[in-house]
Amino acid sequence: MTARRSWLDRALERGARRLARRTSRRSFLARLGSALVGAGTLPLLPVARARAADPARVAPPDDRNVTGPAGDPTSCEYWRHCAIDGFLCSCCGGTQSTCPPGTEMSPITWIGTCRNPGDGKDYIISYNDCCGASLCMRCRCTRTEGERPVYYTSKNNDLLWCFGTKSRAVHCSVAIVLGQATES
Amino acid sequence: MSRLGLTALVACYLWLRVAPAVAYTPEVEFALNCQGCHLADGAGTPDAGVPALADSVARFLAVPGGREYLIRVPGVAQAPLADATLAAVVSWMLGRFDARHVPPDFRPYTADEVRRLRASPLVDVERVRASLLAELERSTR
């Protein structure tokens, strides 16, 4: 155990020293400064203002700009799935935004935001359950970005969201883009 | 620590204090915190116990206690939103979903008012709601 820890210590020390040798603290500060100022002034740009006047609903961004699993609707890593908990409808005979035949989409949903790596923007995502058949059991995903404990029921994805549907049986979940999360 | 480093740290801290979270428009806050149940058009799902906002929510403003009820109701009072944001969202909601019933002398909610009302949540929501609706019924008869 002692030998192993000292090996880990040595490796970490080596890594830290290499990092310190290779990076300039001043350039990091300069970059951090411009990032902070840049992030603060971004909402003032005319683009954000024009969007703010728009109703939230926009066409979903093009997934062809996203590479790897983040662009694959059958993957838990798909960018829209940042807060999904359940079976992906895109693996169960539906798509990332439509229910499989024979199931009914719950009107009541839980809603969060996910960042699209293609354009770096945040989008409002609605996670609707498709109800009326037994659990799909394919592509089980649990991601929890922005999820809150169960006492914030409207922000918790462990709950069953088949309310307002004929059946309370959950089959799978979709991730619908409602719009861009415009800042005020 | 160098003076530059210290200045940068203080600047970061102040910046984080002044601009904590992302501030969204009332419409986006509604989508993130209310729309999941009340739906985008405010239709709600009355069958599942979610009252409609559309053409109905601002009617509460016509009876004594109604203005307060709209903030004290659990979904509003417990929303994970700051007082000022919540005041803006509820004021926006009234005009968006039920402009017809907003009285001409309606003053938008203020952060102070919301803070005060949230501090006394409703213990028996159903009873308060029923009595407000009964009062509304009497006054419009």
Chai-1 contact restraints between the chains, C-beta under 6 A:
chainA,res_idxA,chainB,res_idxB,connection_type,confidence,min_distance_angstrom,max_distance_angstrom,comment,restraint_id
A,L29,B,A8,contact,1.0,0.0,6.0,A-B,restraint_1
A,L36,B,W15,contact,1.0,0.0,6.0,A-B,restraint_2
A,A52,B,T25,contact,1.0,0.0,6.0,A-B,restraint_3
A,A56,B,E27,contact,1.0,0.0,6.0,A-B,restraint_4
A,A56,B,V28,contact,1.0,0.0,6.0,A-B,restraint_5
A,A56,B,A31,contact,1.0,0.0,6.0,A-B,restraint_6
A,P107,B,T45,contact,1.0,0.0,6.0,A-B,restraint_7
A,I108,B,C37,contact,1.0,0.0,6.0,A-B,restraint_8
A,I108,B,T45,contact,1.0,0.0,6.0,A-B,restraint_9
A,T109,B,G36,contact,1.0,0.0,6.0,A-B,restraint_10
A,W110,B,G36,contact,1.0,0.0,6.0,A-B,restraint_11
A,I111,B,L32,contact,1.0,0.0,6.0,A-B,restraint_12
A,I111,B,G36,contact,1.0,0.0,6.0,A-B,restraint_13
A,I124,B,A31,contact,1.0,0.0,6.0,A-B,restraint_14
A,S154,B,G36,contact,1.0,0.0,6.0,A-B,restraint_15
A,F163,B,A48,contact,1.0,0.0,6.0,A-B,restraint_16
A,G164,B,T45,contact,1.0,0.0,6.0,A-B,restraint_17
A,G164,B,A48,contact,1.0,0.0,6.0,A-B,restraint_18
A,L178,B,A31,contact,1.0,0.0,6.0,A-B,restraint_19
A,A181,B,V28,contact,1.0,0.0,6.0,A-B,restraint_20
A,T182,B,T25,contact,1.0,0.0,6.0,A-B,restraint_21
A,T182,B,V28,contact,1.0,0.0,6.0,A-B,restraint_22
A,E183,B,V22,contact,1.0,0.0,6.0,A-B,restraint_23
A,E183,B,A23,contact,1.0,0.0,6.0,A-B,restraint_24
A,E183,B,Y24,contact,1.0,0.0,6.0,A-B,restraint_25
A,S184,B,A23,contact,1.0,0.0,6.0,A-B,restraint_26
A,S184,B,Y24,contact,1.0,0.0,6.0,A-B,restraint_27
A,S184,B,T25,contact,1.0,0.0,6.0,A-B,restraint_28
